[in-house]
Amino acid sequence: MKAAFIAYNQALVEDVEDILSQLSLRGFTRWQDVLGSHAWPSKNMATLCIVDDYIAPILKKRIQALDNEAPEQGLRIFFWETIDV
């Protein structure tokens, strides 16, 4: 299993949720309003979910496709190996 950490602009919340839903990833944690200031008022989000090894490349491909549609939004995904869940 892998831990997937997705960091993204608040404008992409629904798109990221749609991808997670399409892959039946229901159990995840989301942090809202990550960073943001008067100089850079945009808010970022972060989502952490645990996925099976076979889902990780599919999730990565879909997140990267979304990033390619709107590269200025700053969407990234990172994975870590998970020892036990």
Protein Blocks (a to p, Z undefined) as FASTA:
>chain_A
ZZddddddfklmmmmmmmmmmnopabccddehiajifklmcccddddddddfklmmmmmm
mmmmmmmmmmmnopaddddddfbZZ
